[in-house]
Amino acid sequence: MRDPSTAQALRSYAASVAPERLNLLAASLQDEDSLNAALHPYKADAIVSCIASRSGGIADSDTVEYIANRNLLRWAAVGGVQHFTLLSAICVQKPRLAFQFAKLRFESELAASGIPYTSVRATAFFKSLSGQLQRVSRGKPFLMFGDGLLTQCKPIAESDLAHFIRLTLERADLRGVQAIGGPGPAITPLAQAQLLARLTRQPLRTQSVSPKLLLAIASLLSVPGRVSSRIADKAEFARIGHYYATESMLLWDDNQQAYDAAATPEFGSITLEDSYRAQLAGKTNQGLGAQAVFR
């Protein structure tokens, strides 16, 4: 558990849903001895790992994306686990970033473990596309890279993704690597801006930022980053920003050397518009908190 302050909320949820079936354990996933001590009294039929680096920093990516998952896998190997589902990301198809290589490193070990597994390579979440909702509501321009047509995605609701993950534990046809997105069609940043303007009843206002600016920042920080891990992470954050500004979260077609929206699997029924409407009505909160970029 990363944030001990969430423990009480989780215990309350467990008690309300199925108090006789759910146990909340606290352990450091990065510490194999701590994890083994917490899990020792238990037997598990399946493991679902949704852990991921919050920052995407170089060291954090290795610690969380690889080491923490590796420790879970080692316990699974001796604990008789029958299935391991990993929540990954569709962006690992074209890896250039530390967290992507760490995800793939673990996925490779998972595939070689002999344990039946599913790697769920999900597209964008509604949370990552909701950072400018309040901004547009206040009449401020929607910030986008280039002309807003550089990228597309098929975002998926957290509840729909949770349903798909559950199915991976029940269906043999969902083993191996599974790319998954939400209901289409694919949407561009410009289309998001138009949707938000319509839902908030604001005039469409956009402001363009060149993604080259992020590459310039990464290049500027690369030299001092050789001697400072903190600066190296800042350079990596700039590279992450550039990646998401220029790469679509869709299935990649190696033969065509292009993203294929039509071939990107769709699942669920909740659309991004549904999510925006619910947020505007105060029925749900998709705030990124400290991870928010555009405010």
C-alpha positions in Angstrom: 0.0 0.0 0.0 1.5 3.3 -1.0 -0.5 5.8 1.0 -1.4 4.5 4.5 -4.1 7.2 4.7 -6.2 5.2 2.3 -6.2 2.2 4.5 -9.3 3.1 6.5 -11.3 3.9 3.3 -10.3 0.5 1.9 -11.2 -1.3 5.1 -14.6 0.4 5.1 -15.1 -0.6 1.5 -14.1 -4.2 2.2 -16.4 -4.3 5.2 -19.4 -3.0 3.1 -18.9 -5.3 0.1 -17.9 -8.7 1.5 -16.5 -8.6 5.0 -16.1 -12.3 5.2 -14.2 -12.6 2.0 -11.9 -9.6 1.7 -8.7 -9.1 3.7 -6.6 -5.9 3.5 -2.9 -6.5 3.9 -0.1 -3.9 4.2 3.3 -4.8 2.8 6.1 -3.2 0.8 6.0 -4.7 -2.7 9.6 -3.5 -3.3 10.7 -5.6 -0.3 10.5 -9.3 -1.0 10.8 -10.3 2.6 8.0 -7.9 3.7 5.8 -9.1 0.9 6.4 -12.8 1.7 5.7 -12.2 5.4 2.4 -10.6 4.6 1.3 -13.2 2.2 2.7 -16.3 3.9 -0.6 -17.3 5.7 -2.6 -17.1 2.5 -3.1 -19.1 -0.7 -4.2 -17.3 -3.9 -5.7 -18.7 -7.0 -5.0 -15.5 -9.0 -3.1 -12.3 -8.8 -4.2 -9.0 -10.4 -1.4 -6.4 -10.4 -2.5 -2.9 -11.2 0.6 -1.2 -9.8 2.4 1.4 -11.8 4.9 4.2 -11.4 3.1 7.4 -10.6 5.8 9.7 -12.0 7.5 7.6 -14.7 10.8 8.6 -13.3 13.8 6.4 -14.2 14.5 4.8 -10.8 10.8 4.8 -9.8 9.9 2.9 -13.0 12.4 0.1 -12.3 11.4 -0.1 -8.6 7.6 -0.2 -9.2 7.1 -1.5 -12.8 9.7 -4.2 -12.6 10.9 -5.0 -9.0 7.5 -4.9 -7.3 5.9 -7.0 -9.9 8.8 -9.4 -10.0 8.4 -9.9 -6.2 4.7 -10.7 -6.7 5.6 -13.1 -9.5 8.2 -14.9 -7.3 5.6 -15.4 -4.6 3.1 -16.6 -7.2 5.5 -19.2 -8.5 5.8 -20.9 -5.1 2.3 -20.2 -4.0 0.5 -22.2 -6.6 -1.2 -19.2 -8.3 -3.1 -20.3 -11.3 -3.3 -17.0 -13.2 -1.5 -13.7 -13.1 -3.2 -10.6 -14.7 -1.0 -7.6 -15.3 -2.4 -4.2 -16.1 0.0 -2.8 -18.6 -0.3 0.0 -21.2 -0.7 0.1 -24.9 2.2 2.5 -25.3 4.7 -0.3 -24.7 4.2 -1.3 -28.3 6.7 1.5 -29.2 9.0 1.7 -26.2 11.2 4.8 -25.8 10.8 5.6 -22.1 12.1 4.1 -18.9 8.7 3.0 -17.6 7.9 1.3 -20.9 11.1 -0.8 -20.9 10.5 -1.7 -17.2 7.0 -2.9 -18.0 8.2 -5.0 -21.0 11.1 -6.4 -18.9 8.6 -7.8 -16.4 6.1 -8.9 -19.0 8.9 -11.0 -20.6 9.6 -12.7 -17.2 5.9 -13.2 -16.7 5.5 -14.9 -20.1 8.5 -17.1 -19.3 7.3 -18.1 -15.8 5.0 -20.9 -16.9 2.1 -19.3 -15.0 -1.0 -18.7 -17.2 -1.1 -14.9 -17.6 -2.8 -12.0 -19.3 -1.1 -8.6 -19.9 -3.8 -6.1 -20.4 -2.4 -3.3 -22.5 -5.0 -0.6 -21.9 -5.4 2.6 -23.8 -6.0 6.0 -22.2 -8.2 6.4 -19.1 -10.8 9.0 -18.7 -8.8 10.5 -15.8 -5.9 11.3 -18.2 -8.3 13.2 -20.5 -10.2 15.1 -17.8 -7.5 17.5 -16.7 -8.8 20.4 -18.7 -12.5 20.1 -17.9 -12.6 22.7 -15.2 -10.2 24.9 -17.2 -12.6 25.0 -20.2 -15.5 25.5 -17.9 -13.9 28.7 -16.7 -13.7 29.9 -20.3 -10.0 29.3 -20.7 -8.6 27.8 -23.9 -8.0 24.1 -24.3 -4.3 23.5 -24.6 -3.2 21.0 -27.2 -0.1 20.0 -29.1 0.2 21.1 -32.7 -3.1 21.2 -34.5 -4.8 18.8 -32.1 -4.8 16.1 -34.7 -1.4 14.5 -34.0 -2.8 11.7 -31.8 -5.9 9.6 -31.3 -7.1 7.3 -28.5 -10.1 5.1 -27.5 -10.3 5.9 -23.8 -11.8 3.3 -21.5 -13.7 3.8 -18.2 -12.2 2.4 -15.1 -15.3 0.3 -14.4 -15.3 -1.1 -17.9 -11.6 -1.9 -17.6 -12.2 -3.6 -14.2 -14.9 -5.7 -15.8 -12.5 -6.8 -18.6 -9.8 -7.6 -16.1 -12.2 -9.8 -14.2 -13.0 -11.6 -17.5 -9.3 -12.4 -17.9 -9.6 -14.6 -14.8 -12.5 -16.5 -16.3 -11.8 -16.9 -20.0 -8.9 -18.9 -21.5 -9.3 -17.0 -24.8 -8.1 -13.8 -23.0 -4.7 -15.1 -22.1 -1.5 -13.6 -23.4 -1.2 -10.0 -24.5 -4.5 -8.2 -24.8 -4.8 -4.7 -26.1 -8.1 -3.0 -25.0 -9.8 0.3 -25.5 -13.2 1.8 -24.7 -16.1 2.2 -27.1 -15.1 4.1 -30.3 -14.7 6.0 -32.4 -11.1 7.1 -31.7 -10.9 10.7 -30.5 -8.3 13.4 -31.1 -7.4 16.3 -28.7 -9.2 18.7 -31.0 -12.3 16.6 -30.8 -12.0 16.6 -27.0 -11.8 20.4 -27.1 -14.9 20.6 -29.2 -16.8 18.1 -26.9 -15.8 20.1 -23.8 -16.9 23.4 -25.4 -20.3 21.9 -26.3 -20.9 20.3 -22.8 -19.7 23.4 -20.9 -21.5 25.8 -23.3 -18.3 27.8 -23.8 -17.1 29.1 -27.1 -14.4 26.8 -28.7 -11.0 28.3 -27.7 -7.8 26.4 -28.2 -4.1 27.2 -27.7 -1.4 25.3 -29.5 1.9 24.2 -28.0 4.7 22.8 -30.1 5.8 19.3 -29.0 9.3 20.2 -30.1 9.4 22.4 -27.0 9.4 19.2 -24.8 12.2 17.7 -26.8 14.2 20.9 -26.4 13.8 20.8 -22.6 14.8 17.1 -22.5 17.9 17.9 -24.6 18.8 20.9 -22.4 18.6 18.7 -19.2 20.3 15.6 -20.6 23.9 16.8 -19.8 23.3 17.8 -16.2 21.1 14.8 -15.9 24.2 12.6 -16.2 25.3 13.7 -12.7 22.0 14.3 -11.1 19.2 11.7 -10.9 16.7 14.5 -10.0 17.5 16.4 -13.2 17.6 13.1 -15.2 14.0 12.5 -14.1 13.0 16.0 -15.2 14.5 15.2 -18.6 12.6 11.9 -18.7 9.3 13.7 -17.8 9.8 16.0 -20.8 10.4 12.9 -23.0 7.2 11.4 -21.5 5.3 14.5 -22.4 6.6 14.5 -25.9 5.7 10.8 -26.3 2.1 11.4 -25.4 1.9 14.5 -27.4 3.0 12.7 -30.6 2.0 9.0 -30.2 -1.5 7.7 -30.4 -2.9 5.2 -27.8 -4.1 2.8 -30.4 -3.0 -0.6 -31.8 0.2 -0.3 -33.8 0.4 -2.0 -37.2 4.0 -3.0 -37.9 3.3 -3.8 -41.5 1.8 -0.5 -42.2 4.0 1.4 -39.7 0.9 3.2 -38.5 -1.6 3.2 -35.7 -4.8 1.4 -36.6 -8.0 2.8 -34.9 -10.2 0.2 -36.6 -8.1 -2.7 -35.3 -7.9 -1.4 -31.7 -10.3 -3.6 -29.7 -13.2 -1.9 -28.0 -14.9 -2.9 -24.7 -17.5 -1.5 -22.4 -20.3 1.0 -22.9 -19.3 4.2 -21.0 -18.1 6.9 -23.3 -15.8 9.9 -22.6 -18.9 12.1 -23.1 -20.7 10.1 -20.4 -17.7 10.7 -18.1 -17.5 14.4 -18.8 -21.3 14.8 -18.2 -21.0 13.0 -14.9 -18.1 15.1 -13.8 -19.8 18.4 -14.7 -22.9 17.2 -12.7 -20.6 16.5 -9.7 -21.5 12.8 -9.8 -17.8 11.6 -10.1 -14.3 13.0 -9.8 -11.6 12.2 -12.2 -9.0 14.7 -10.9 -5.4 13.8 -11.3 -4.4 15.7 -8.1 -0.6 16.3 -8.0 -0.3 14.6 -11.4 -2.4 17.2 -13.2 -0.6 19.1 -16.0 -3.2 21.5 -17.3 -5.3 23.4 -14.8 
